[in-house]
Amino acid sequence: MRVFCRGGGGGGGCWRNFLDAPFQLSVYTTTRSNLGAENNVDLVLNVEDFDVESKFERTVNVSVPKKTRNNGTLYAYIFLHHAGILPWHDGKQVHLVSPLTTYMVPKPEEVNLLTGESITQQIEAEKKPPSALDEPVSHWRPRLTLNVMVDDFVFDGASLPADVHRYMKMIQLGKTVHYLPILFIDQLSNRVKDLMVINRSSTELPLTVSYDKISLGRLRFWIHMQDAVYSLQQFGFSEKDADEVKGIFVDTNLYFLALTFFVAAFHLLFDFLAFKNDISFWKKKRSMIGMSTKAGRCPQLSAVPRAPCPVDGYGSLGFTLELGLWKVKKALKMSVVWRGLRPHFQFGTYSESERKTEEYDTQAMKYLSYLLYPLAVTRLSGQVELRYPDGRCSHLPRPAWQAFNTFIDDVFAFIITMPTSHRLACFRDDVVFLVYLYQRWLYPVDKSRVNEFGESYEEKPQRKPHAH
């Protein structure tokens, strides 16, 4: 027993969990939102000798009234009451209500792009007026997920958690206050992909009722998540957008999700370090020997059309584009001279080694163009290709932080819903980075060798003498 009560476990201000009596679980359906008596209700599931510790899942057929088939609503009433007593005659019962239908614009039917629509589908689509395709209709929720909090937790009646308090019902047994079992309906398990359109000919529809026990901590977390999704819908999120948020919590293990949030913090840190490392490298760069100018220009050209759309997930694209254009300007040795109001661009001259690198770059991009179209390999591949004819890696930046983010993206690729092509692109970047590491091993940098500028990696900058 866990006690959260100042007066101990037996004081009048302490509330105990009432789980000793034999319970029965009953699920009814009705078209009324307020249930006054047992009239006009249908019993769809009755679990006698209900054990709160035992997990189960059952599928039942639910009769759909005519009112519901005509875009009406059908509700499910879930009662947890004493065994052998009708819930209407039990003063110690707890119940919740949940709609089994929801209104939504029907999704267009998926069509096989290879075979196309059948003649029957085309005829049915022509019969429907254009306005009918945009009208919301009743959809059936085929899942009903129930939970009961089973922790033997003693609450302090003077300081109850607000999130749990609305699900609690108290009874007085002698001098001790008990709270009845906390029944909870998991609305996050209702996904848009599972919804079924209710046709006028649908007299019965399947309903899968699943039950599992839940701890107090998980219950409170789930309550907050449901409230957050509801708030998003009140702020204008569509059903589909809210469903994607649900999928993050429902389709992913909570421990793995917590790890993902932890890794996301490092992703943000590595992004910042990658920007810092990139700026530092290009700021010191004075020659383009061994550097691919074409591989640097391609990402910037593709980023220009997306720059005016920061709301579509490209919030930092403006800064990235500005940084990329600055690197292209240094790579092309370009300077801007203003003559009045007209800018004139001037380009510097390349050395013999830089012209040789440009020839290798042109040849490398020619071969990479065969991979460019199917795999979109542009960014680092040009630099990797240059290593073989050049035989050096000393001029290549070390994309360590970008590589860490690439492996982090691999984790997110299997958590967030995204196209398969994007998931393959994450592994494509991994392959390119592994090739880069192989070339680092194949062409080690001789730090004792003096480069064309008379510099050596082993030379340490001379410190200025201290003034006495």
BAKEBA-951131 format. One record per residue (C-alpha): x, y, z; residue in one letter. Coordinates in steps of 0.1 Angstrom, whole numbers, padded with zeros to 4 digits, always signed. Example, Ala and Ser with C-alpha at 12.3 -4.5 7.8 and 13.67 -1.06 7.14 Angstrom:
! residues 2
+0123-0045+0078A+0137-0011+0071S
***
This chain:
! residues 468
+0000+0000+0000M+0012+0035-0009R+0001+0063+0014V-0001+0099+0004F-0020+0111+0035C-0009+0133+0064R-0031+0115+0088G-0018+0080+0080G-0039+0052+0065G-0068+0053+0090G-0076+0090+0095G-0109+0105+0084G-0092+0126+0058G-0076+0096+0041C-0093+0079+0011W-0087+0043+0004R-0093+0024-0029N-0124+0002-0027F-0114-0030-0046L-0125-0057-0022D-0160-0064-0035A-0167-0088-0065P-0174-0066-0095F-0192-0070-0128Q-0186-0051-0160L-0215-0042-0182S-0215-0022-0215V-0248-0008-0228Y-0256+0012-0260T-0282+0039-0264T-0289+0069-0286T-0294+0091-0255R-0266+0112-0241S-0282+0112-0206N-0293+0078-0193L-0321+0079-0167G-0333+0043-0165A-0328+0010-0181E-0353+0017-0209N-0341+0020-0245N-0307+0005-0238V-0291-0026-0253D-0267-0048-0234L-0238-0056-0256V-0213-0070-0231L-0216-0085-0196N-0185-0097-0178V-0194-0115-0146E-0168-0121-0119D-0148-0093-0134F-0112-0093-0122D-0095-0059-0124V-0061-0076-0126E-0069-0097-0157S-0065-0084-0192K-0090-0094-0219F-0103-0084-0253E-0136-0094-0268R-0154-0085-0301T-0192-0082-0301V-0217-0072-0327N-0236-0040-0319V-0271-0033-0333S-0271+0001-0351V-0305+0019-0346P-0321+0036-0376K-0315+0070-0360K-0277+0063-0359T-0278+0051-0395R-0293+0085-0405N-0262+0104-0392N-0272+0100-0356G-0250+0093-0326T-0247+0061-0306L-0233+0061-0270Y-0217+0034-0250A-0224+0033-0212Y-0198+0014-0193I-0208+0003-0157F-0186-0012-0131L-0209-0025-0104H-0214-0052-0078H-0220-0087-0091A-0256-0098-0093G-0270-0063-0090I-0283-0042-0119L-0263-0010-0122P-0294+0012-0118W-0300-0004-0084H-0264-0003-0072D-0255+0028-0052G-0218+0019-0054K-0214+0017-0091Q-0192+0038-0113V-0199+0045-0149H-0186+0065-0179L-0201+0073-0213V-0183+0074-0246S-0196+0081-0281P-0192+0052-0305L-0197+0074-0335T-0180+0106-0348T-0186+0130-0376Y-0160+0133-0403M-0157+0139-0440V-0153+0105-0456P-0118+0097-0469K-0116+0091-0507P-0112+0055-0515E-0077+0043-0523E-0071+0034-0559V-0045+0011-0572N-0024+0033-0595L-0014+0002-0616L-0049-0011-0623T-0069+0022-0619G-0105+0025-0609E-0130-0001-0618S-0161+0008-0638I-0183+0003-0607T-0163+0029-0588Q-0165+0054-0616Q-0203+0050-0618I-0208+0054-0581E-0186+0085-0580A-0206+0100-0609E-0239+0094-0591K-0228+0114-0560K-0233+0152-0562P-0200+0172-0556P-0214+0187-0524S-0220+0153-0509A-0183+0145-0510L-0175+0173-0486D-0203+0167-0460E-0194+0150-0427P-0211+0117-0421V-0212+0094-0391S-0183+0070-0387H-0181+0040-0364W-0154+0036-0338R-0146-0001-0337P-0125+0000-0305R-0134+0006-0269L-0104+0005-0246T-0111+0004-0208L-0088+0007-0178N-0091+0005-0140V-0066+0020-0117M-0055-0009-0095V-0028+0007-0072D-0037+0005-0036D-0031+0042-0031F-0043+0062-0001V-0051+0098-0010F-0052+0128+0013D-0088+0141+0009G-0076+0177+0015A-0051+0177-0014S-0065+0155-0042L-0048+0158-0077P-0072+0177-0099A-0067+0154-0129D-0077+0123-0110V-0104+0139-0088H-0129+0142-0117R-0128+0104-0121Y-0133+0096-0084M-0165+0087-0066K-0164+0085-0028M-0184+0065-0004I-0185+0065+0034Q-0181+0032+0052L-0182+0038+0089G-0155+0063+0098K-0134+0055+0067T-0138+0072+0033V-0133+0050+0003H-0131+0059-0034Y-0147+0035-0058L-0125+0020-0086P-0113+0046-0110I-0127+0037-0144L-0110+0052-0174F-0117+0052-0212I-0086+0054-0234D-0097+0078-0262Q-0062+0080-0276L-0066+0044-0290S-0094+0057-0313N-0075+0063-0346R-0088+0078-0378V-0074+0049-0398K-0098+0025-0379D-0130+0045-0385L-0157+0029-0406M-0184+0048-0425V-0219+0039-0413I-0241+0031-0443N-0279+0030-0442R-0278-0007-0447S-0255-0013-0417S-0277-0029-0391T-0248-0044-0371E-0212-0033-0367L-0183-0050-0348P-0170-0035-0315L-0138-0047-0299T-0138-0041-0262V-0104-0044-0246S-0094-0041-0209Y-0062-0037-0190D-0052-0025-0156K-0034+0008-0153I-0011+0023-0127S-0017+0057-0111L+0013+0073-0128G+0003+0061-0162R-0033+0071-0157L-0024+0107-0148R+0000+0108-0178F-0028+0095-0201W-0053+0120-0188I-0029+0149-0195H-0023+0136-0230M-0060+0133-0238Q-0066+0168-0225D-0037+0181-0247A-0052+0165-0278V-0086+0179-0270Y-0070+0214-0266S-0053+0210-0300L-0087+0203-0315Q-0101+0234-0298Q-0073+0255-0313F-0082+0244-0348G-0064+0211-0354F-0082+0188-0377S-0091+0153-0368E-0062+0140-0390K-0036+0163-0374D-0048+0153-0339A-0046+0117-0349D-0010+0120-0358E-0003+0133-0323V-0021+0104-0309K+0000+0080-0329G+0032+0093-0313I+0019+0081-0279F-0002+0051-0288V+0020+0034-0314D+0052+0039-0295T+0064+0024-0262N+0065+0050-0235L+0100+0042-0224Y+0112+0044-0260F+0092+0077-0264L+0110+0091-0233A+0143+0081-0249L+0133+0098-0281T+0126+0131-0262F+0160+0128-0246F+0177+0121-0280V+0158+0151-0295A+0175+0174-0271A+0209+0161-0283F+0197+0166-0319H+0191+0203-0312L+0225+0205-0296L+0242+0188-0325F+0224+0211-0350D+0239+0241-0332F+0274+0226-0331L+0271+0216-0368A+0264+0252-0377F+0292+0264-0355K+0317+0239-0370N+0306+0247-0406D+0310+0285-0401I+0344+0280-0384S+0357+0257-0412F+0346+0280-0441W+0358+0311-0423K+0393+0298-0423K+0391+0283-0458K+0414+0302-0482R+0416+0276-0511S+0392+0253-0528M+0418+0225-0534I+0401+0192-0528G+0366+0208-0523M+0336+0202-0546S+0319+0234-0555T+0291+0217-0574K+0282+0195-0544A+0278+0227-0524G+0257+0245-0549R+0230+0218-0554C+0215+0219-0519P+0213+0257-0520Q+0195+0257-0553L+0170+0232-0541S+0165+0252-0509A+0156+0285-0526V+0120+0276-0536P+0113+0264-0500R+0127+0295-0483A+0094+0315-0485P+0075+0287-0467C+0088+0286-0432P+0055+0273-0418V+0059+0240-0436D+0086+0227-0413G+0115+0248-0426Y+0118+0272-0397G+0156+0274-0398S+0158+0271-0436L+0163+0309-0440G+0195+0308-0419F+0206+0276-0436T+0201+0292-0470L+0220+0323-0460E+0249+0303-0447L+0249+0282-0479G+0250+0312-0501L+0279+0326-0481W+0298+0293-0486K+0290+0293-0524V+0303+0329-0525K+0336+0319-0509K+0339+0288-0531A+0334+0308-0563L+0357+0336-0550K+0329+0360-0558M+0327+0396-0547S+0300+0422-0552V+0309+0456-0564V+0282+0483-0565W+0282+0508-0593R+0255+0531-0584G+0224+0510-0578L+0235+0481-0599R+0255+0453-0584P+0284+0437-0604H+0298+0403-0596F+0335+0397-0598Q+0351+0363-0597F+0387+0356-0585G+0412+0334-0603T+0419+0297-0596Y+0453+0283-0591S+0465+0253-0611E+0457+0229-0582S+0422+0244-0579E+0416+0240-0616R+0426+0204-0614K+0402+0199-0585T+0374+0215-0607E+0381+0189-0634E+0378+0161-0609Y+0347+0177-0596D+0331+0178-0631T+0340+0142-0637Q+0327+0131-0603A+0293+0149-0607M+0290+0132-0641K+0291+0098-0625Y+0270+0109-0595L+0243+0122-0618S+0233+0086-0624Y+0225+0083-0587L+0212+0118-0584L+0178+0111-0599Y+0167+0079-0582P+0185+0084-0548L+0190+0122-0546A+0227+0118-0537V+0242+0153-0539T+0254+0168-0506R+0285+0149-0494L+0288+0124-0522S+0306+0148-0544G+0333+0153-0517Q+0336+0115-0512V+0340+0109-0549E+0368+0135-0551L+0389+0116-0526R+0398+0088-0550Y+0415+0109-0577P+0428+0134-0552D+0441+0109-0527G+0438+0134-0498R+0413+0142-0470C+0430+0171-0453S+0408+0197-0472H+0375+0180-0464L+0355+0192-0434P+0347+0167-0407R+0309+0164-0405P+0308+0148-0371A+0278+0167-0358W+0259+0161-0390Q+0267+0124-0388A+0253+0122-0352F+0221+0139-0364N+0219+0114-0392T+0218+0085-0368F+0193+0103-0347I+0171+0108-0377D+0172+0070-0382D+0155+0067-0348V+0128+0093-0356F+0122+0077-0390A+0106+0047-0374F+0086+0067-0348I+0070+0094-0369I+0048+0086-0398T+0066+0094-0430M+0071+0081-0465P+0093+0051-0471T+0115+0070-0494S+0124+0094-0466H+0133+0065-0443R+0155+0051-0471L+0171+0086-0474A+0182+0084-0438C+0201+0052-0444F+0215+0066-0476R+0232+0093-0456D+0245+0067-0432D+0261+0048-0461V+0277+0080-0474V+0291+0088-0439F+0305+0052-0436L+0322+0057-0470V+0337+0090-0457Y+0351+0072-0426L+0366+0045-0448Y+0383+0072-0469Q+0396+0089-0437R+0412+0056-0429W+0424+0050-0465L+0439+0085-0469Y+0452+0095-0434P+0463+0131-0430V+0501+0136-0424D+0501+0163-0398K+0538+0168-0401S+0536+0176-0439R+0537+0213-0448V+0509+0223-0471N+0509+0248-0500E+0506+0277-0476F+0536+0267-0455G+0514+0255-0426E+0517+0223-0406S+0491+0207-0383Y+0517+0202-0357E+0527+0238-0355E+0513+0256-0325K+0505+0293-0326P+0531+0314-0309Q+0519+0331-0278R+0524+0368-0274K+0550+0377-0247P+0535+0390-0215H+0541+0426-0209A+0561+0432-0177H
***
